[in-house]
Amino acid sequence: MLNQLKLWAKKLKKQLFILYLAYKDERVSWYIKLFTACVVAYAFSPIDLIPDFIPVLGYIDDIIIVPLGIMLALKMLPASVIEDCTIKAEELIGNERPKNWVAGSIMIVVWLLIFMWSCFTVFKLLN
């Protein structure tokens, strides 16, 4: 079972690199690029929308949301783009994964907005 999990994780990693490269491809339409960029940015982001320290819920994004987004994005891409990007992804996998600091910053802003809204709501209820 551990070997199956390792293979599954390797496959997801490769698919993320395929999506990362497909985002830059000129043959992909803008709305597919937008969706693909969101999936890749979220997967590579150092910050999750649901933090991992929250029991059970923290791993939902890693186990369900990210693979579902990858699957949908791959279905949207043309087969020729996937083939070309698969070759490039295999070369890129040996290198360090790309970091998306913009996506990480967006997640920080989302969490700050939630925190500020929560504080405002509590303050309003107490007064």
C-alpha positions as CSV (number, residue, x, y, z in Angstrom):
1,M,0.0,0.0,0.0
2,L,2.9,2.4,0.8
3,N,4.3,1.8,-2.7
4,Q,0.9,2.6,-4.2
5,L,0.8,5.9,-2.3
6,K,4.3,6.8,-3.5
7,L,3.4,6.1,-7.1
8,W,0.2,8.1,-6.7
9,A,2.2,11.1,-5.3
10,K,4.7,10.8,-8.1
11,K,2.0,10.8,-10.7
12,L,0.4,13.9,-9.1
13,K,3.7,15.7,-9.1
14,K,4.2,14.9,-12.7
15,Q,0.7,16.1,-13.6
16,L,1.3,19.4,-11.7
17,F,4.4,20.0,-13.8
18,I,2.5,19.2,-16.9
19,L,-0.1,21.8,-15.9
20,Y,2.6,24.3,-15.0
21,L,4.1,24.0,-18.5
22,A,0.7,24.0,-20.2
23,Y,-0.1,27.3,-18.5
24,K,2.7,28.9,-20.5
25,D,1.7,27.2,-23.8
26,E,0.3,29.5,-26.5
27,R,-2.1,26.9,-27.8
28,V,-4.1,27.0,-24.5
29,S,-7.1,29.4,-24.3
30,W,-7.2,32.0,-21.7
31,Y,-9.9,30.5,-19.5
32,I,-8.1,27.2,-19.4
33,K,-4.9,29.0,-18.5
34,L,-6.7,30.8,-15.7
35,F,-8.1,27.6,-14.2
36,T,-4.7,25.8,-14.7
37,A,-2.8,28.7,-13.1
38,C,-5.2,28.6,-10.1
39,V,-4.7,24.8,-9.6
40,V,-0.9,25.0,-9.9
41,A,-0.6,28.1,-7.7
42,Y,-2.7,26.4,-5.0
43,A,-0.8,23.2,-5.2
44,F,2.7,24.9,-5.1
45,S,1.7,27.5,-2.6
46,P,3.4,27.1,0.8
47,I,0.1,28.1,2.5
48,D,-3.1,26.1,2.3
49,L,-6.6,27.5,2.4
50,I,-7.3,25.0,5.2
51,P,-4.2,24.7,7.4
52,D,-3.0,21.1,7.9
53,F,-3.0,21.4,11.7
54,I,-6.8,21.4,11.7
55,P,-7.8,17.7,12.3
56,V,-9.3,15.9,9.3
57,L,-10.3,19.1,7.4
58,G,-6.6,20.2,7.1
59,Y,-5.9,17.3,4.7
60,I,-9.0,17.6,2.6
61,D,-7.3,20.0,0.2
62,D,-4.3,17.7,-0.2
63,I,-6.3,14.6,-0.7
64,I,-9.4,15.8,-2.5
65,I,-9.3,19.3,-3.8
66,V,-5.8,19.3,-5.4
67,P,-6.2,16.0,-7.3
68,L,-9.7,17.0,-8.4
69,G,-8.4,20.3,-9.7
70,I,-5.6,18.5,-11.5
71,M,-8.0,16.0,-13.1
72,L,-10.3,18.8,-14.3
73,A,-7.5,20.9,-15.7
74,L,-6.0,18.0,-17.6
75,K,-9.4,17.2,-19.1
76,M,-9.7,20.7,-20.4
77,L,-6.3,20.7,-22.1
78,P,-5.8,19.6,-25.7
79,A,-4.0,16.2,-26.1
80,S,-1.2,17.7,-28.2
81,V,-0.4,20.2,-25.4
82,I,-0.4,17.4,-22.8
83,E,2.0,15.3,-24.9
84,D,4.4,18.1,-25.4
85,C,4.3,19.2,-21.8
86,T,4.7,15.6,-20.5
87,I,8.1,15.5,-22.2
88,K,9.2,18.8,-20.8
89,A,7.8,17.9,-17.3
90,E,10.0,14.8,-17.2
91,E,13.0,17.0,-17.7
92,L,11.8,19.5,-15.1
93,I,11.1,17.0,-12.4
94,G,14.8,16.5,-11.7
95,N,15.0,20.2,-10.9
96,E,13.6,22.0,-7.9
97,R,9.8,22.7,-8.1
98,P,8.8,26.3,-9.0
99,K,7.6,28.4,-6.1
100,N,4.6,30.7,-6.5
101,W,5.0,33.5,-4.0
102,V,2.0,35.3,-5.5
103,A,-0.3,32.4,-4.6
104,G,1.2,32.3,-1.1
105,S,0.6,36.0,-0.7
106,I,-3.0,35.6,-1.8
107,M,-3.5,32.9,0.8
108,I,-2.0,35.1,3.5
109,V,-4.4,37.9,2.5
110,V,-7.4,35.6,2.5
111,W,-6.5,34.4,6.0
112,L,-5.9,38.0,7.2
113,L,-9.3,39.1,5.8
114,I,-11.0,36.2,7.6
115,F,-9.2,37.1,10.8
116,M,-10.1,40.7,10.5
117,W,-13.8,39.8,9.8
118,S,-13.8,37.5,12.8
119,C,-12.4,40.2,15.1
120,F,-14.8,42.7,13.8
121,T,-17.8,40.3,14.3
122,V,-16.7,39.5,17.8
123,F,-16.1,43.2,18.7
124,K,-19.6,44.0,17.3
125,L,-21.2,41.2,19.3
126,L,-19.5,42.4,22.5
127,N,-20.7,46.0,22.2
